[in-house]
Amino acid sequence: MAAEATPLQRKATEAIMARIQQYLDVRYAHLRRMNPKAELVWEDITWQQTTVLRRSLNGEKAFGPDRYHVAELLLSDDQRRMKELFSHKSQNCLLGEIVEEKEKETHRTAGTAEIHDMRTFFRSVDPTLETMVALVQTYIWWDLEDAADTARFEKKLNLVRAFAEKGVTGEIATYYQSLMGADRAPGAEEIVKHEIGMMGRCLDYLRARRETERGYMMVVAREVTAQENPDVLMEALGSQIGLLNVLLRGGSLDETMIGQFARAMGCEPGLVSPEKARHFLETTVASNRKRLKNAFAGGGGAPYNFKLRQLDDLQKRLAELAAERNIEQPAPQPIPASAG
């Protein structure tokens, strides 16, 4: 029986899960633009699939006599073992735990349950849902390595901040001496430089996957225009609903409000009555509800590759950190094909 995950191990799991959820949120917006029906089942399916993923990340994998917590391994610098989690040739590959294999056409024997995995469960509810389950599972598999690399980048950023501010203990220095293969215990600044270099390595892996990414695997997002910013629309909609409720209760308009309605309605102030203002607000609120719904779905702006934009943002953060520490920014390095 596997040991219960420690608080630090569960923290590693949640760091990866947060980035998986971020990717799923953007993918959902893209999917909903193509098929609004996805909205009806997306939350239930993704909740179940991410629950399964969380269980896998909190599990263990055996490498010889040693066992490793999956999420903790994904946030480590142990690239050799980490890559086995994604290698189809390895018995430690996570693929089978995330993407269910399509069942083969075989005769059902006595005692065999018709519902035995997520696909058959959702197929029993509606045959069309099986493909949605397969899609969500595939999304998670496509995104898991990137989620791990971005979470590792953030972990190392926090370590750099902590070491730069508080220094390192003798135990930490001894650990890094072994990790770095040094002939003596490194100082805080040497450790910081090492971790900044490893942050650059995280970006190398992200960059390598972007260069070989197939079009259908992209996380497609849309630019948020100022007019369709959800935060702005929510604030405006809240004010409009509040004013509408005042008018519905028989409230009156002061001169400032009358002037604002006249400009919005394109008429003279003398033509603005509470009744006309109420009708105008009802139409405006209905329209802005639709705009807000579309804004949350990511509509409006030009499309872009979300992960590529994310890589650019992380590259800028790394450059700022290196400049702040007066350390040369790590140059991009190629990733060997066998490790990509």
N, C-alpha and C positions, 0 to 999 in steps of 0.2 A: 504493500500500500504506500502510495506516495505521501511524503511529509506535507503537512499543511504549509502553504506559502507564508513567508514572513511579511511583515509590513513593507519592507523595502522591495520585495519581489512583487507584491500586489501593486505597489506604486509604479514599478516598471511596466506591469501589465496595463494599468490605466493610462500611462503616458502614451503607449502605442494605441490603445483603444480610442483615445481622444483624437488622434490623427486619422485613424480609420473612419471615425464618425465624421470628421471634417470632409474627407474625400467623398463619403457616401452622401453627405448633404449637397455637395456640388453636383454629384452625379444625379441625384434625385431631381434637382432643378432642371438639368438637361433632359432627363427622361420624361419629366412631366410636360415639358414644352413639346416633345414629340408625341406623347400619349398621355393626355390628362387622366385617363382611367387608372394610371399607376398610383395616383393619390389615394385611391380607396384601399389598397392593400400594402402599400410600401412600408408603413410604420410597423405593422404586425410582422411582416416577413423579415425586415432588417433587424427588429428587436430580437427575434428568435435566432437569426444567424449570428449576430454579434454576441449573443449569450453563449453560443457554441464556441465562437472564436475566443472569448474571454476564458472559457474553460481550458481550451488548448494552450493558451498563453500562460496560464497558471499551472500547467502540467509540467512534467519532466520528460527528458529524453536521455537514454543511456548511450554513452560513448565509452565502450569497453566497460570496465568496472565502475566508472564514475557516472553520476547522474547530474543533469543540469536543468535548472528551471528555465523554461523556454523564453519567457520575456526577458529575464535577466541575461540570458545568453545573447539575445538579439540586441541588447544595449551594451554589450561588451565589445572588446577589440579582438575577440577570438573569431576572426574571419573564416578560418578553416572549418570549425564546427558549425558556425552560423550558416555557412553556405550549404551544409548538408540538410538543413531544414527546408531548403528550396530545391534541392537536387532530386529529380525524379528517380535517380538511380540509388538513392539512399533510403534505408529503412526508416530513417528519422524524418523523412520529408513530411511536411505538414499538409500537402495537397489533399490527401485522402480524408483528412479531418475537416477540411473546409469545403471542397467541391466534391459532392457525391457523384460517384460514377453512375452513368445512365445504365439502368438495369437491362440485362440481356433478355431476349425473348426466349423464355424457357417455360416448360410446363410446371404449373404450381403443384407441389406435392402436398399431401395431407399434413395439416398442422402448420403450414407456412402462412404467415400473416400477410394479408394484402397490403397493409400499411406498415412499412418497416423503415422509412426514412422521411426526410423533409419533403422530398419530391412527391412520393406516393401519398403523403398526408395531404398536401395542398391539391394534388390531382384529384383526390377523393372529394374535395370541396368544389373544385371547378378545374376541369382539365387544362384550361388556359393558364392557370396559376403556376403550373409546373415549370414553365419556361421562365417565369418571373423569379422563382426560387433559384433556378440555375443561373440567371443573370446576376442576382445579388451575390451568390456564392463566388461567381467568377470575378465580380468587382472586387470583393474582399481579397481574393488571391492576387489579382493584379496589383493591388495597392499595399499589400502587407510589407514588402521589402522597403518601399518608399516611406511608409509610416514608421518602420523601425529606424531607418536612417535619419529621418527628421527628428524623431524622439531622441536618438543618440546625440545628435547635434545639440539639442537643447540641454540635455544632461551635461554634456561637456562644457557648454557655455556657463551653466550654473557652477560647475566645478572650478572653472577658470576664475569666475568672480569671487568664489569663496577662498581659493588659494591666494589670489592676489590681495585680498583684504585681510585674511587671518593667518596666512602662512600655512605651513604643513607640520604635522607631528612627525616624530621619529618613525612611527609605525607606517605612516603614509609614505614617507621617504623611502623606507625599506621596500615597500610594495612596488613603488615606481622604479627602484633600482633593478628589481627583478624583471619588471615589465619592459623596461627600456634596455636591458642588457648592459647596464652601466657598471664600471669597476668601482664605483663609490656611490653613496647615497646622494641623489640630486637635491638641489635647493628648490625653493618655491618657484623662482623665476624659470628654472630649467623645466620644471614640471608643467608650468603654465605654457611654455613654448611648445612642449611635447603635445599637450592637449589641443592647442590651437592647430598644430599640424594634423592631428587626428580629426579635428573638425573639418579641415580641408579635405581629408580623405572621405568623410561622409558625403561631401558634395561631389567628389569624384564619382562615387557610385551612383548618386542621383543623376549626374550628368550623363554617365554612360548609358543609363536606362532611357533617358530622354532621346539620346542619339539613335537608339535602336527601336524605339517605341513605335508600334504599328498605329495607324490612324484610329482604328476602332477601339484602341485601349486608352486613348486620351481622356483626361478629365476636362471636359469643355465647360468653361464658365463664360459669363457675359459681363462686360463692363457695366458698372453702376453709374448711371448719369445722375447729375445733381437733381434733376427734376423727378427721378424715379428712385431716389435714395429711400429705403424703407424707414429709416429713423425719421427723416423729414416728413414723409407721408403719414406716419403714425402720429406724430405730434400735431400735424395739421388736422388729421381726421378726428383726433380726440377733441380738439378745440371746436371743430364744426359740429360734432355730435353734442357737445355740451351746450352750445348756443342753440342748436335745434331743439333740445329738450326744454330750454328756457322758453322758446317761442311756443312750443306745444303746450306748455302750461299757462299760456296767456301772457307771457312777459312782453315788455315793450322794448323799443330800440332807442338808444340815445343818439345824439347828433353824430358822434364819431362813427358809430356802427352804421348809421344811415349813409354816411359818406362812403364807407368801405363797401357797402352793398351796391351803391350806385355805380362805383367804379367797376366792381366785378360784374354787374349786370349790364353795364353800358347804357345807363339811363340817367335822367335827372334825379337828384335827391328827392324832389317833391313827389316822384312817382313810386318811391319805395315805401311799401306798407308792410306791417308784420306778416300778413298773409303771403304777399309776394316773396318776401325774404324767406319764409318757411318753405315755400315750394322750391325756391332756388336752392336752399340748403339740402332739401331732400334729394334733389337731383345730383347735387355736388357730392353728398355723402355716398350715394350709391355708386357714382363714378369712381370716387377715390377708394372705395372698398375694392373695386375691381383692379384699380391701379396698384394697390398695396398687395393684393394677392399675386399679381403678375410680377411685382418687384421681388417678393419672396421667392418666386419661381425663377428669378434671375433674368427676366426678360428685359428688353429695352436697349442695352448697349451692344457693342461689337463683341463677337466671340473671341476667346483666347485660350491657350493651353494653361490650365491652372497650375499644373506641376512645374512647367517651365517658368512661369511667373514666380512661383514659390522658390525655385532654385535661384533666380536672380535676387530675390529679397534676402535669402540666406547668405548669398555671396557678398552682398553689401554689408550685412551685419558682421560677417567674418572680417571684411576689410576694415570696418570701423574698429573692431576689437583689436586687430593686429596693430593698427595705427595708434590706438590708445595705449597699448603696451610697448610701443616702439619696436615691434617685431615685424620682420618681413612677412608679408602675406604669403601663405603657401601657394605655389603655382599649381595649376590643374595638372593632374597626373593621369595617364591612360590606365584603364583597368584591363588586365588580361582577360581574354575571351573566356577562359575557363572559370574566372571568378566573377564575371558579370551577371 
